[in-house]
Amino acid sequence: MIIRFIVTLGVALSLTATAPQTARADAGEILGGAVVGGVIGYAIGRDQQKKKQARTTTRTTRTYRQGIPSTTQGAQTQTALNYFGYNAGRVDGQVGRGTRTAIERYQASMGYPVSGYDFQPYQYDFLQQAYYWATSGGQAATQLSGQPLLMEYRRQVQTGSSLAAAPQAPAQAIPVIKPQAAEPETNTAETTTASLPSLFSGGTGGPSLANRCSGVMLQTSTNGGYTTLSNMSDPDFALSEQFCLARSYAMARGEDLMQDIQGLTPDQVAAQCDSYGEMLAPQVDALSISSKTEAETQIRKLALDSGLSPEDLAATSKVCLAMGYRQDNMDAAVGSALMLVAMGEPAYGELVGHHLREGFGVQERRDLAMQWYDSSLSALDAGSQAVFLPSQTDRPQLLRAAMIQAQ
């Protein structure tokens, strides 16, 4: 099924086609070819290269403050601050005095405690949510810019306005190449059979996870920070916070990989991830009526039938997980998380659990959500690498406590 889709797309991004002078010494580590119309390629090799370096070398990345644990997030912070008029200076990922001053301006305008050295995660997350909304159509819909645009975003979240009413991201304007694209439009019966609905399992009227997480970040700000084990009074809200945090980390990881993709624009990557989501839609739809074991069996069979390597599928899924969340494409997001679990990264099962608990992209099934939560946390207990907030060592305990109390 996947192979037929890839052949139909007919788009290949091979590193062997790049100019010889751009080749790297470790080119043998980088996989050629393409998966899902070119989403893979250099990004896969980059992902594997980073993993290899982590095992053999000591990284000297400098950490400047809480809330910006990497150069990538530093650059994202600078980009968003500049976009909203806080003037963080050149976007280089190095969080120095200029960026700290811009953070303080942002904190002051939002009513947060002002300290550029103490940039809390919820403050960063809300800034990024606002940036994604603005660049995905919010600015065009409101005709505002700078800080007034950020304040309009906050107003809409506070009043419950439909942020999804803004135009979709530019990728929606690019024709998506689908397996059935060459067939006449009058052949509706065959098209319906071959292509299941995408974006939301219930159709285009589904809820917006981006809106939900924006509201959660505002409430977190009002509460003075994230829920902890010692102050947890609302376990449902604590799980929602962790859902939105995990979503942010997944987006940052995928966008880091996207920076290394050669030969495709961000809009083209988004279009290919839309197609990837359509391809995985049947597995996403089945999540609400299947046990965890059944769902994993189905997605593994799909992966095996493709003939593609686990590394290729995992790297594609990380990119499309980020893109799916950025564009509120739940088939791409949930399907990618499911594929990552099947490819041996059980920590991503937490995301599947969150989706089943809250009903984003799938029918709400809290009983099935518990299976995914338990499995991902058990994997962490067994030594699996933490994907979300790895520095927060008590996070598994918080999730378990919230799960038990929320039942």
C-alpha positions in Angstrom: 0.0 0.0 0.0 2.7 2.4 0.9 4.9 1.4 -2.0 2.1 2.0 -4.5 1.6 5.4 -2.9 5.2 6.3 -3.2 5.5 5.1 -6.8 2.4 7.1 -7.7 3.9 10.2 -6.2 7.0 9.8 -8.3 9.0 12.2 -6.3 12.5 11.2 -5.2 15.0 13.1 -3.2 18.4 11.4 -3.4 21.5 12.8 -1.7 23.5 11.2 -4.4 22.1 13.8 -6.8 23.5 16.7 -4.8 26.6 18.5 -6.0 29.8 16.6 -5.2 31.3 19.7 -3.4 28.5 19.6 -0.8 29.2 16.0 0.2 30.1 15.4 3.8 32.8 13.2 5.2 30.2 11.0 6.8 28.0 10.7 3.7 28.0 6.9 4.2 25.8 7.5 7.2 23.2 9.4 5.2 20.5 7.4 3.5 19.7 8.1 -0.2 16.3 7.8 -1.8 13.0 9.2 -0.6 9.9 8.2 1.3 6.5 9.9 1.1 7.5 12.1 -1.8 10.8 13.3 -0.4 10.1 14.0 3.3 12.9 11.6 4.0 16.4 12.0 2.6 18.9 14.2 4.3 16.7 14.5 7.4 17.0 10.8 8.1 20.8 10.8 7.8 20.9 13.8 10.0 18.8 12.1 12.6 21.0 9.0 12.6 24.2 11.1 12.6 23.1 13.0 15.7 22.3 9.7 17.5 25.7 8.4 16.6 27.4 11.5 17.7 25.5 11.4 21.0 27.0 7.9 21.6 30.6 8.7 20.6 31.2 12.4 21.5 30.5 14.9 24.2 28.3 17.7 23.1 29.2 21.2 24.1 25.8 22.9 23.5 25.5 25.7 26.0 22.3 25.9 28.1 21.3 29.5 28.9 18.2 29.1 30.9 15.2 27.1 31.9 12.6 26.9 29.1 15.2 27.1 26.3 17.1 23.8 26.5 18.6 23.8 23.0 19.9 26.0 20.3 16.9 25.1 18.1 14.4 26.3 20.7 16.5 29.4 21.2 16.2 30.2 17.5 12.4 29.5 17.6 12.1 31.9 20.5 14.0 34.6 18.7 12.0 34.1 15.6 8.7 34.4 17.4 9.8 37.4 19.5 11.0 39.3 16.4 7.7 38.4 14.6 5.7 40.0 17.4 7.9 43.1 17.6 10.0 42.4 20.7 13.3 42.7 18.8 15.5 39.8 19.9 18.1 40.6 17.3 19.7 38.2 14.9 18.2 34.7 14.9 21.2 32.5 15.8 19.9 30.3 18.6 22.4 31.9 21.1 20.3 33.4 23.9 22.3 36.4 25.0 21.5 39.8 26.5 19.4 40.9 23.5 17.2 37.9 23.6 16.8 38.1 27.4 15.7 41.7 27.1 13.2 40.8 24.4 11.9 38.0 26.7 11.4 40.5 29.5 9.4 42.8 27.1 7.2 39.8 26.2 6.8 38.8 29.8 5.8 42.4 30.8 3.2 42.7 28.0 1.7 39.4 29.0 1.6 40.1 32.7 4.1 37.4 33.5 6.8 37.8 36.2 9.6 39.7 34.4 12.9 37.8 34.4 14.7 37.1 31.1 16.7 34.4 32.9 13.5 32.6 34.1 11.6 31.9 30.9 9.0 29.4 32.0 8.0 26.6 29.7 4.3 27.7 29.6 5.5 31.2 28.5 7.5 29.7 25.7 4.7 27.4 24.7 2.1 30.2 24.5 4.5 32.3 22.4 5.0 29.5 20.0 1.3 28.7 19.8 0.6 32.3 18.9 3.3 32.3 16.3 2.0 29.2 14.6 -1.5 30.6 14.6 -0.4 34.0 13.2 1.8 32.5 10.4 -0.9 30.0 9.5 -3.5 32.6 8.6 -4.2 34.6 11.8 -2.3 37.6 10.6 -4.0 37.6 7.2 -7.4 37.2 8.9 -6.9 40.0 11.4 -4.7 42.4 9.4 -2.8 43.1 12.6 0.9 42.8 13.2 3.4 42.9 16.1 2.2 43.0 19.7 -1.4 43.9 18.7 -1.5 40.6 16.8 -0.3 38.7 19.9 -2.9 40.4 22.1 -5.6 39.6 19.6 -4.6 35.9 19.7 -4.8 36.0 23.5 -8.2 37.7 23.4 -9.6 35.1 21.0 -8.3 32.3 23.3 -9.8 33.9 26.4 -13.2 34.6 24.8 -13.3 31.1 23.2 -13.4 32.5 19.7 -12.8 30.1 16.9 -9.1 30.4 15.9 -9.7 27.7 13.3 -11.7 30.2 11.3 -8.5 31.8 10.2 -7.2 30.7 6.7 -5.3 27.5 6.8 -1.5 27.3 6.3 -0.2 28.1 2.8 0.4 24.4 2.2 -3.4 24.0 1.7 -3.1 26.0 -1.5 -0.7 23.5 -3.1 -2.4 20.6 -4.9 -1.8 17.4 -3.0 -0.8 14.5 -5.2 -2.9 11.5 -4.2 -2.9 7.9 -5.5 -6.3 8.5 -7.2 -5.5 12.0 -8.6 -5.5 10.9 -12.2 -9.0 9.4 -12.1 -12.0 11.3 -13.3 -13.8 13.2 -10.6 -17.1 11.6 -11.7 -15.9 8.2 -10.4 -17.0 9.0 -6.9 -17.7 5.5 -5.7 -14.2 4.3 -6.3 -12.6 7.5 -4.9 -14.6 7.2 -1.7 -13.5 3.6 -1.3 -9.9 4.3 -1.9 -9.5 7.4 0.2 -10.8 7.7 3.7 -11.4 11.1 5.3 -8.4 13.0 6.7 -7.7 15.8 9.1 -10.3 14.8 11.7 -11.9 11.4 12.1 -15.3 13.1 12.3 -14.8 15.4 9.3 -13.8 19.0 9.0 -15.9 20.0 11.9 -13.6 18.4 14.5 -12.2 20.2 17.5 -8.9 22.1 17.2 -6.1 20.8 19.3 -4.2 24.1 18.7 -7.0 26.0 20.2 -7.2 23.6 23.1 -3.5 23.9 23.9 -3.6 27.7 23.7 -6.4 27.8 26.3 -4.4 25.4 28.5 -1.4 27.6 28.3 -3.4 30.6 29.4 -4.8 28.7 32.3 -1.3 27.6 33.3 -0.2 31.2 33.2 -3.1 32.1 35.5 -2.1 29.3 37.8 1.5 30.6 38.0 3.1 27.6 36.3 2.6 23.9 35.5 0.9 21.4 37.8 3.3 19.4 40.0 2.9 16.3 42.1 2.7 18.5 45.3 0.0 20.9 44.1 -2.1 18.8 41.8 -5.8 19.4 42.5 -7.3 18.8 39.0 -5.8 15.6 37.5 -7.7 16.1 34.2 -6.1 19.5 33.7 -2.7 18.1 34.7 -3.0 15.5 31.9 -4.0 18.2 29.4 -1.0 20.3 30.4 1.3 17.3 29.8 -0.5 16.6 26.5 0.3 20.1 25.3 3.8 20.0 26.6 4.4 16.7 24.8 2.9 18.2 21.6 5.3 21.2 21.8 8.3 18.9 22.2 7.2 16.7 19.3 6.9 19.8 17.1 10.3 21.1 18.1 11.9 17.7 17.3 10.3 17.4 13.9 11.0 21.0 13.0 14.6 20.4 13.8 14.7 17.6 11.3 12.8 19.7 8.7 15.6 22.3 8.7 17.9 19.6 7.2 15.5 18.5 4.4 17.0 19.4 1.0 15.0 19.8 -2.2 11.6 20.5 -0.7 10.0 23.7 0.5 8.1 23.7 3.9 4.9 23.9 1.9 5.8 20.8 -0.1 6.7 18.9 3.0 3.3 19.9 4.5 1.6 18.6 1.3 3.5 15.3 1.5 2.6 14.9 5.2 -1.1 15.5 4.3 -0.8 12.5 2.0 1.0 10.5 4.7 -1.9 11.3 7.0 -4.5 10.1 4.4 -2.6 6.9 4.0 -2.6 6.2 7.8 -6.2 7.4 8.3 -7.7 3.8 8.4 -5.3 2.9 11.3 -6.2 6.1 13.1 -9.9 5.5 12.7 -9.4 1.9 14.1 -7.8 3.2 17.3 -11.1 3.8 19.0 -12.4 0.3 18.4 -9.2 -1.7 18.8 -7.0 -2.7 21.7 -3.5 -1.4 21.8 -2.2 -4.8 20.8 -4.5 -5.0 17.8 -3.7 -1.4 16.7 0.1 -2.1 16.9 -0.4 -5.3 14.9 -2.2 -3.5 12.1 0.3 -0.7 11.8 3.3 -3.1 11.9 1.8 -5.1 9.1 1.4 -1.9 7.1 5.0 -1.0 7.8 6.3 -4.5 6.9 4.3 -4.5 3.6 6.0 -1.3 2.6 9.4 -2.8 2.5 10.9 0.4 4.0 13.4 0.4 6.8 12.2 1.3 10.3 14.7 4.3 10.2 13.0 5.7 7.1 9.5 5.4 8.5 10.5 6.7 11.9 12.2 9.8 10.5 9.2 10.5 8.2 6.9 10.1 11.1 8.8 12.6 13.3 8.6 15.2 10.6 4.9 14.6 9.8 4.1 14.4 13.5 5.3 18.0 13.9 3.6 19.1 10.7 0.4 17.5 11.7 0.3 19.3 15.0 1.3 22.6 13.4 -1.6 22.4 10.9 -4.1 20.6 13.2 -4.1 17.6 10.8 -4.9 14.9 13.3 -4.6 12.0 10.9 -1.0 13.0 10.2 -0.2 13.6 13.9 -1.9 10.5 15.4 -0.9 8.2 12.6 2.7 9.3 12.9 2.7 8.8 16.7 1.3 5.3 16.1 3.9 4.5 13.5 6.7 5.6 15.9 5.4 3.2 18.5 5.4 0.4 15.9 9.0 1.3 14.9 10.3 0.7 18.5 9.8 4.1 20.1 7.2 3.4 22.8 7.4 6.8 24.5 5.3 8.2 21.7 2.4 6.0 22.9 1.7 8.6 25.5 0.5 10.9 22.6 -1.9 8.2 21.4 -3.2 7.9 25.0 -3.8 11.7 25.2 -5.7 11.7 21.9 -7.9 8.9 23.0 -8.5 10.5 26.4 -9.5 13.9 25.0 -11.0 12.8 21.6 -8.8 14.8 19.3 -8.6 13.0 15.9 -10.2 9.9 17.3 -13.3 9.0 19.2 -12.9 9.6 22.9 -12.1 6.2 24.7 -10.6 6.8 28.1 -10.5 3.1 28.8 -8.3 2.4 25.8 -6.2 5.5 26.6 -5.1 3.8 29.8 -3.5 1.0 27.8 -1.3 3.4 25.9 -0.4 5.4 29.0 0.5 2.3 30.9 2.7 0.9 28.1 4.6 4.1 27.5 5.3 4.6 31.2 6.3 1.0 31.6 8.8 1.4 28.8 10.3 4.4 30.6 10.6 2.3 33.8 12.4 -0.4 31.7 15.0 2.1 30.5 13.4 3.5 27.3 14.7 7.0 26.5 12.3 9.8 27.5 11.2 11.9 24.5 9.2 14.6 26.2 10.7 16.8 29.0 13.6 14.4 29.7 15.0 16.8 32.3 11.8 16.5 34.4 12.6 13.3 36.3 9.3 13.2 38.2 7.1 13.5 35.1 6.3 9.8 35.0 5.1 9.9 38.6 3.0 13.0 37.8 1.4 11.2 34.8 0.6 8.1 36.9 -0.9 10.0 39.7 -3.0 12.1 37.4 -4.1 9.0 35.5 -5.2 7.2 38.7 -7.1 10.2 40.1 -8.7 11.0 36.8 -10.3 7.6 36.4 
